[in-house]
Amino acid sequence: MRPRYFPLAAFANILCLCQTYTLRSSVSWVVSSNDVVEDTDLSEEVAPALLVDGAGLWKQAYPSSNVLGDSAETPGEIVKPESDNVAQLSSRLFSYRLEKVKKSASSSSSSSPPPHQESARTARYIAHNSDWGHLATTSTQDKIKGLPFGNIFSVSDGPLDNSTGVIYFYVTPMDNSVADLTSNPYASLTFSEAEGEFCRQMLYDPEDPRCARLTLTGKMVEVAPEELTFAKEAMFSRHPVMAKWPVGHKWFFMKMDLIQVWLQDWVGGTSLIPLEDYFKATPF
């Protein structure tokens, strides 16, 4: 072999050795829109597995052989998404459509908090614009029986255009907090204005008194039959995925009968708002 051809032969041998290897990026590995499940079936048979297994929903929407690369087969050519397809994948991860949620979020975030001097109105504003809160109950768990136990719950005081001040819940007896309430129905529910954009825009830390916090204390009761229609509208309009949660978990509606409304929305102390003033005020 002539010396001038030797580098070309060596390079060809290297290429032959490398042809059986495939480079894959764990960051940019994507699938085409045809591989995404458009509307996952959350029937009673399917959904419990999704709730119990945290990875179940991911596996249901994105086949692991296509996305995670854990199949024994060598994947083919990676499908490169178009410029707008990548954004569509994240919005289609969950099994329900997000258009209604996005519209609700934009309409609720358009209003500004009331002046801090209007305590009752501020309390109603926070209660209405909060989609979730921290519920504290008296625990019935063996190791912490009788001690405080906190948990996060999705809540609603009504559809976005109809605030009542009454906080509704959609719960299951399988939840530890609901088990606590069967023994002691009294609880406290805390909201923070940090859930929205106001405190971030003002650079207020969540513990800053100017970033308002509201604690409602009362008795948790099951919603009466004549009130169920409104409770369902209140919860499902703000949390539409709840409508597809499995009936096997025996979900039911609860609400809090208020005893006390506690608010801190400025420096210099807290406010105990009379219930009459709280229910007369409007968040709009």
C-alpha positions in Angstrom: 0.0 0.0 0.0 1.4 3.4 -0.9 2.1 5.6 2.1 -0.2 8.4 0.8 -3.2 6.1 1.0 -2.5 4.8 4.5 -4.4 7.7 6.3 -7.5 7.1 4.2 -7.5 3.4 5.0 -7.1 4.1 8.7 -10.0 6.6 8.7 -12.2 4.1 6.9 -11.5 1.5 9.5 -12.5 3.9 12.3 -15.7 4.6 10.6 -16.5 0.9 10.3 -15.9 0.4 14.0 -18.2 3.3 15.0 -21.2 2.5 12.8 -22.8 0.3 15.5 -23.0 3.1 18.0 -25.8 5.6 18.3 -25.4 8.9 20.2 -28.6 10.0 22.1 -29.2 13.1 24.1 -31.2 12.7 27.3 -32.3 16.3 27.0 -33.4 16.6 23.4 -35.0 13.2 23.0 -38.5 13.9 21.7 -41.4 12.1 20.0 -43.6 13.1 17.2 -47.2 14.3 17.9 -48.5 11.0 16.7 -46.8 9.2 19.6 -48.6 11.3 22.2 -51.8 10.0 23.8 -54.4 12.7 23.0 -57.0 11.9 25.6 -55.9 9.3 28.2 -58.8 7.2 29.5 -59.1 8.0 33.2 -61.8 5.5 33.9 -62.1 3.7 37.2 -60.0 0.9 36.0 -57.1 3.1 34.7 -57.0 6.1 36.9 -56.3 4.5 40.3 -53.0 3.1 39.0 -52.1 6.6 37.8 -52.8 8.1 41.3 -50.9 5.4 43.1 -47.9 5.2 40.8 -46.3 8.6 40.3 -44.7 7.5 37.0 -47.9 6.0 35.7 -49.2 9.1 34.1 -45.9 9.7 32.3 -45.8 6.1 31.1 -49.4 6.4 29.9 -48.8 9.5 27.8 -45.3 8.9 26.6 -44.4 5.3 25.7 -41.1 4.5 27.4 -39.7 2.7 24.4 -39.9 5.9 22.4 -39.0 8.5 24.9 -36.8 7.0 27.6 -34.8 4.8 25.3 -35.1 1.7 27.6 -36.2 -0.6 24.8 -34.0 -3.5 23.8 -34.3 -2.5 20.2 -32.0 0.1 18.7 -34.1 3.2 18.0 -34.3 4.6 14.6 -33.7 8.1 13.4 -34.7 10.7 16.0 -37.7 12.7 14.9 -36.8 16.4 15.0 -39.9 18.5 15.9 -41.0 21.5 14.1 -40.5 24.8 15.8 -44.0 24.8 17.4 -44.3 21.1 18.1 -42.1 21.0 21.2 -44.4 23.4 23.1 -47.4 21.3 22.2 -45.9 18.2 23.8 -45.9 19.7 27.3 -49.4 21.0 27.0 -50.6 17.5 26.0 -48.9 15.6 28.8 -52.0 15.5 30.9 -55.2 13.9 29.9 -57.5 16.9 29.9 -57.4 20.0 27.7 -55.9 23.1 29.3 -57.6 25.8 27.2 -60.3 26.5 29.8 -57.7 26.5 32.6 -55.5 29.0 30.8 -58.5 31.3 30.1 -59.4 31.2 33.8 -55.9 31.9 34.9 -55.5 34.9 32.7 -58.9 36.4 33.8 -58.2 35.9 37.5 -54.7 37.4 37.3 -55.9 40.6 35.6 -57.2 42.1 38.9 -54.9 43.7 41.5 -55.2 43.1 45.3 -57.4 45.6 47.2 -55.7 48.2 49.3 -54.4 46.7 52.6 -56.7 49.0 54.6 -59.7 47.0 53.3 -59.2 43.9 55.4 -62.4 42.1 54.7 -62.2 42.7 51.0 -58.5 41.5 51.0 -59.6 38.3 52.8 -62.3 37.7 50.2 -59.8 38.4 47.4 -57.3 35.9 48.7 -60.0 33.2 49.3 -61.4 33.6 45.9 -58.2 33.8 43.9 -56.5 30.9 45.6 -56.8 27.5 43.8 -55.2 25.6 46.7 -54.5 25.9 50.4 -52.8 24.3 53.4 -55.2 22.5 55.7 -54.2 21.7 59.3 -56.0 19.0 61.1 -55.6 17.1 64.4 -53.9 13.9 63.4 -55.2 10.4 64.0 -52.1 8.7 62.8 -50.5 6.4 65.4 -47.1 8.1 65.7 -48.5 11.7 65.8 -51.9 11.2 67.2 -53.3 14.4 68.6 -50.6 16.5 66.9 -51.1 19.0 64.1 -51.0 17.5 60.6 -50.8 19.7 57.4 -51.9 18.8 53.9 -52.5 20.6 50.6 -56.0 20.7 49.1 -57.4 22.1 45.9 -60.2 24.5 46.8 -62.8 26.9 45.4 -65.2 29.5 46.8 -67.1 29.5 43.5 -66.6 30.0 39.8 -64.3 32.9 38.8 -67.3 35.2 38.3 -69.2 34.2 41.4 -67.4 34.4 44.8 -69.2 33.2 47.9 -66.5 33.2 50.5 -67.5 29.6 51.4 -64.6 27.2 50.7 -65.4 24.0 49.0 -63.3 20.8 48.8 -63.4 17.6 46.8 -62.0 14.8 48.9 -61.6 11.1 49.4 -61.9 9.0 52.6 -58.5 7.5 51.6 -56.8 10.8 52.5 -55.2 11.0 56.0 -56.6 14.5 56.6 -60.2 13.3 55.8 -59.7 10.5 58.3 -58.6 13.1 60.8 -61.8 15.1 60.2 -64.0 12.1 61.0 -62.5 12.2 64.5 -62.3 16.0 64.9 -64.0 18.0 62.2 -62.3 21.3 63.1 -59.5 22.6 60.9 -57.6 25.6 59.7 -57.0 26.5 56.1 -54.2 28.9 55.2 -53.7 30.8 52.0 -50.8 33.0 50.9 -50.8 35.8 48.4 -47.5 34.4 47.2 -49.5 31.9 45.2 -50.2 34.6 42.7 -47.9 37.1 40.9 -48.3 40.1 43.2 -45.6 39.2 45.8 -43.1 38.2 43.1 -43.7 41.4 41.2 -43.2 43.5 44.4 -40.2 41.3 45.4 -42.0 40.4 48.7 -40.8 37.3 50.4 -43.7 35.0 51.4 -43.1 35.7 55.0 -43.1 39.5 54.5 -46.2 40.9 56.2 -47.0 42.8 53.0 -47.4 39.5 51.2 -50.8 38.8 52.7 -51.7 35.5 54.3 -55.2 34.4 55.3 -56.1 31.6 57.8 -59.7 30.4 57.9 -60.7 28.3 60.9 -64.0 26.3 61.1 -65.8 23.1 61.0 -65.5 20.8 58.0 -68.9 19.4 56.9 -70.2 17.4 54.0 -72.1 19.4 51.5 -75.8 19.0 51.7 -77.7 17.5 48.7 -79.4 20.8 47.8 -75.9 22.5 47.6 -74.2 19.8 45.6 -74.9 21.3 42.1 -73.2 24.5 43.1 -70.3 22.8 44.9 -69.6 20.7 41.8 -69.7 23.8 39.6 -67.4 25.6 41.9 -64.8 22.9 42.1 -64.9 21.5 38.5 -64.9 24.9 36.9 -61.6 25.7 38.7 -60.2 22.2 38.6 -61.6 20.5 35.5 -59.4 17.4 35.9 -61.4 16.4 39.0 -64.3 15.4 36.8 -62.3 12.5 35.6 -61.0 11.3 38.9 -61.9 7.6 39.6 -65.2 7.0 41.3 -63.7 4.0 43.1 -62.0 6.5 45.5 -65.4 7.6 46.7 -64.8 11.3 46.2 -67.3 13.7 47.9 -67.7 17.4 48.5 -67.0 19.2 51.8 -67.0 22.8 52.8 -65.8 24.8 55.8 -68.3 26.4 58.2 -66.3 29.4 59.3 -65.6 30.3 62.9 -62.7 32.7 62.5 -61.1 34.8 59.8 -57.5 35.7 60.5 -55.5 38.0 58.2 -52.1 39.6 58.0 -51.7 41.9 55.0 -49.4 44.7 56.3 -46.9 45.5 59.0 -48.0 46.3 62.5 -50.2 43.4 63.5 -53.0 41.1 62.3 -56.7 41.4 61.9 -59.6 39.2 63.1 -62.4 40.0 60.6 -66.0 39.6 61.8 -67.8 37.0 59.8 -70.5 39.4 58.8 -67.9 41.8 57.3 -66.2 38.9 55.5 -69.4 37.7 53.8 -70.5 41.3 53.0 -67.2 42.1 51.2 -66.6 41.4 47.6 -63.3 40.4 46.0 -64.0 42.1 42.7 
